[in-house]
Amino acid sequence: MPNFDIVSSFQDQAWLADKKEKLDRKMRYAVEKARQTPWIPYTTDGKNWKENRIGWWTNGFWPANMWQMYRMTGAEIYREEALRAETMLDEALRDFKNLSHDVGFMWLIQSGVRYALEKNQESYDRTLFAAETLAGRYNSNGFIRAWNGQGREGWAIVDCMMNLPLLYWATEETGDPRFRQIAMKHADTTIAHFVRPDGSCNHIVIFDAETGEFLDNPGGQGYESGSSWSRGQSWALYGFVLSYLHTGAQRYLDTAKRVANYFISQIADDWMPRCDFRQPAEPNLKDNVAGNVAACGLLELARALPELEGKFYFDAAIRILKAQEADAADWKLEDPAIFQKCTSAWHDEPGRHITMTYGDYYFIEAINKLSGDPLLFWYPNK
């Protein structure tokens, strides 16, 4: 039985064409505003990109946005801006001791993509350096350390599932199996200690750095310990799909489906993910990032499955994309960002319902998937 075809199955070509036209218009404006600043865009004040430090973990998403738009339109303005941002990020590479586990977000989806497209040696070197840095954070008890700082030696977070493709890339490019081995050890630890039987997930797990013993699972960016931070769910959903695509290991596909089933069950009322699926009724915080990440993961999950099974996940992805776009996308040429209801963390009040470049990134990625672009940025060397 053939796998599900997301491109031929998407029938609303008028909606797709409209979104591509709006994205090109909006992102050209966003580039114009970005070139007025000496930093890489992350969030806005409603009219301009706010100041952002060069080592911030989301900084790979801006040039990745540009490569997605270049794939969509062929417009040189996007490639030029991607290269400008890639060069700016060299400062963060030079300050490597302050990097975290998020180097996959920072380099695979822009330098790794540029190498796949143009075979640029400097882009290859940046991506491999990032992979070596991530591998260096591996604790032999089976997990990748998330953050720096004394007392955090045993901290791991579910977000790291989306950084593992950088390690798979490194093995595929160099032939050295240790990168893939580290990635799979961490993924297996995530199954054992992060993903609950119902498909919900912990955000943070603290291990004893010396023995690997489980110590605690604080709430992190969710509401509380034992709750269900929606963006963490989306990182796990998409991350396990990607680990399956890179390794073919059935346990990763099964885990992706378990997390996806839980995620879908929590949003079937309006298809708009709340910040935490177990948060209080008020304030009714949404998170567009969680929705757009999950939609991309669901699309990839759908096409990894037979047709009848894949359609369930495909339909959910489309409902999420359309609901979020109708509710929270700003297409006016005033704010250079698009999605207006991204939430950093439940307890971060200034970070509630703000803009984030990576919320926009995953929407653009989904539009390109539906348009038939064969390049998966999380597997650029496929």
N, C-alpha and C positions, 0 to 999 in steps of 0.2 A: 504494500500500500504506500503510495507516495506521501511525502511530508506536505504539510499545509503550505500553500503559496499565499503569502500575505499581500503580494502586489496585485495579482489577478483577482483576489478576493475583495479588494477594496473598491467599491463601486462608486463612491461619492467623489468623482473626479472634479466636480465644480468646487467642492469644499477644498480639495487639495490644491487646485490651481489658485484659489483665492488666498490660501495661507502662504503659498510660495511667493506670490506677488507682494503680500503684506510684509513677509519676512525680508525680502530684498529691500523694500523701501525703508523699513524700520532699521535694518542692520547697517545700511549705508549711512543713515543718520547717526547711529551709535558709533560707527567708525569715525565720523567727523568729530563727534564730541570726544572720543578717546584720544584723538591726535592733539587735542588742546591740553592734555595732561601729561605729566612725566611718569605716571604709574599705570599699572595694568588694571583694567576695570574689574570691579567686583559687585558693588551695589551703588545705588543712586540716592540723591536727596530729593528726587522728583523732577529735577531738571538737568543735573550734571552728575558725572561719576565722582563718587567720594574718594578721598585720598586713601591709598591702600599700600601696605608695605610689600616689598618685592618677594619676601619669603612666604607670603600667605598661601595656604594650601590650595586655594581655588584658582590660582593664576594660570594654570594650564588650560582652563576652560575657555578663556577669551580667545587665544589663538586657535583652539579647537573649534570654537564657533566660526572663526574665519575660514578654516579649512572646510567645514561643513557647508558654509555659504559659497565657497569657491566651487565645491563639487556641485552644488545646486545650480549656480548661475554661470560659472566660468569667468566671472568678473575679476580682473586683476587687482582691484582695490582690496579684495579680501585676502588674496595671497600676500600682497605687500604688507598688510597689517599683521598677518600671521607671522611673517618673518621678523617684523619689527619687535613683536612681543617675545618671540623665541630668543632673540638676541638679548633682550632685556633680562630674561630669566637666567642668563649666564651668571648674573650677580648672585642669585640664590644658589646655584651650583657651587660657586666659589665659597659660599658660606655653608658648606655641606653639613657641618657639625650641628647646625640648628634645624636641619630638615627632619621631618617626621616620616611616618609610614606612607604619607600621601603623595609620594613621588610618582606613582603611577598616574594619578590625576594630573600631575604637573607636567610630565614629559611624554608618556606613551601616546596620548591622544593628540599630540601636536608634533613633537619632534619625531616620534615613531611613525606617525602618519606621513610627515614630510619625507622621511627616509624611504618609506614604501612607495611614495609617488615619484620622488626625484633622485633617489639614491645619493643624497647629500651626506658626505662622510661626517661632517660636524654634527648633523642631526643624529646619525647613528651613534656617535661617541657620547653625545648627551644622554641618549636613551639608555645605553649600556651602563654609563656611569650611574644613572639613577637606579638601574636594576641592581648593580653591585651595592649601592647604598641601602636599598631595601633588603637585600639578602643579608647584609651586615646587621640588621636589626633582629634577626632570627634568634630565638632562644631555643636551645636544644630540647627543652621540654615540650616543644611542639607548637609554639605560637610566635608571631611577629609582634614585637613591642610597638605600641602605637605612638606614644608621646614621650618627649624628653622630660627631664626634671627628676631630682632625687625623690625617691618614694614611688615612682611610677615604673620601675623596672619590670614589674609583672603585669602591667596593664595592657590588655588587648581590646580592640573594639570591632564591632561588626562591619564598620565601613571598610575595613581592610580587604574584604572580599572583592571589592572593586579595584583594588590595587594589584591583586594577584596576576592579572593578565600581563603586567610588566615582566614578571618573573617567567611566565610561560614564553613570552616573546624572546627573552634572553636565551633560554634553552634552545628554542627553535632557530635562533640566529647563530648561536655559537656552537651548538652541539653539546654543551656542558649540562649534564642532567641535574646538577645540584640546585639550579634555580627552580625547576619544575618540582623537584623533591620538596623543597621548602614550601612552595605554594600549596602542594597537596597536603603536607603535614598541617599547615595552618587551616586549610579548608576542613580537614577532618576534625581538628580541634573545635572549629566553629560548629560543626554538626553536633559534636558531643556536649558542648558547654554553652552554646548561644541559642540554638534553635530548639524551642520547646515542642512537646508532642503535638500541640494544636497548630503549630506553624508560626506562632508568634516568636519574637526574638528578644534576647537581652541586647542592650546597646554596649555596655562595658562588662567585661569579666576581669577580675583581678586574680592573678595566680601568684603563688609563692615563686619568685624568680629563681630560687635555688632548686626547688623540688618539683615544681609544676602543680602543686596542690591547689585546688580551687579554694579561694578565700572569700570572694564577695561578688555581687553583681549590682552595683549602684545604678540609679536611674539614668544618670548621664544627661543627655539632651531631651529625654522623655520626662513624663510627669513624676514618676517615682520608680523605685526598684520593683520589678515584677510587672510594670506596665508595658506598653507596646508602642514605642516611638516609631511613627510611620515611615520616616526616612530610613531608619535602620532596617525596617522590613523590606523596603525597596532595594537597599544596598544588598541585602542577602538574596533577594529574589533574582536580581540581575546578575549578581556576582556568582551565584551557583550555576546559572545558565552558562555564563562565560567559562567557568571551570569545566563544565561538561563539554563545551565546544572545543576547548583546548586539549582535553585529556580523553574524552569518550567514556569517563567513569560513570556508570549508571547511578551510583549513589548521589552524585551531584545533581543529576537531572531529577531524581526522585525528591531530593530536598528542595530544589527550586519549585517543583509542583506543590509541595506541602506548604511552603511559604506563600506561594501565589494564591492557593486556595483560601488561606487565612486572609490575605490582603483583600481579595475580592469580596469575601464574606463581610468585611467591615465597611465597605463603601457602596454596597449595592443600592442604598437609598438615594444618593445623589451623585455618586461617582467622583466625589471630591474628598480626598483623604484629609482627615483631621491631623493635627500635629502629633497627637498620641491617640491611639485607638481606645485607650482606657482613661482618657482625660475627663475632668468634670464637664458638665454640660455648658457651663459658662466660665470664661469666655470661649466662644466657639472658634477656636483657632484652626485654620487650614494650613496646609503646606503644599504649594504647587510643585516644589522640587520632588517630594515623595511621589506625587502623581505622575510626573513626567518621567522620572527614573523608572518607576514601575511599568509604565506604558512601554518604554523601550525594552525592558526585560520581558514583558509579556509577548511582545512581537517576536523576539528571538526565541522565546520558549515555544510559541505557536509553530514556528517553522522548523523546530527541532522534533516535532511530533507528527504522528499520522493525521490525516485530514480531519476526521471527525473530532478527535481530541483537541487538536490545535485550534479549531474554530472557537471553542469556548474561551480560550485565552486571548485570541485575536479580538473577539467581540468586546471583551472587557477592556482591552487596550484602547480601542476606538472610542468607547464610551468615556473613558477617563480623559483622553485628549480633547474630545469635543466639549465635555462638561467644563473642564478647566479653562479652555480657550474662551468659551462663551462667558464665563463668570469673571475671569481675572486677567485676561490679556488686554494690554493697553497698546493700541496700534497708532496712537497719535504721535506726531513728531514733536514731542515735548520732553517726556522722560525717555532716555535712550534705552532703558530696559523694557522688557515685555511683561512678564508675569509679576503681579503685584501682591500676591498672597503667599510668599515664601516665608517660612518661619525657622529661625536659627535653632531655637530650643524653647521648650515650654516655659522655663523660668527666666528666659532672657527677654524681658519686656521690651527693650528697644529693638530687639530682633524679631518682633512679631509682625507679620504681614508687611514684609519689605521686599525689595527686588534682589535677585541674586543671578549672576551671569550663568551659573550652572543650571538653574531652573530653566532658563531660556535654551541652554545648550541641548538638554535632553529633548525638548520639544522639536528643535531643529533636526536633531538626529532622527527622531521618529518620522518626521515629514520626509526626510531623505530615504528612510527605509521603505515607506509606502510608495515612494516615487521610483523605487527599483535600483537605487544606488547599491552596488554589490560590496562596497568597501565598509567593513565593520571596523570602526576606529579602535575598538578594544581587541582587535585581532587583525592588525593592518597587514601582517605578513602572510595571511592565509592564502 
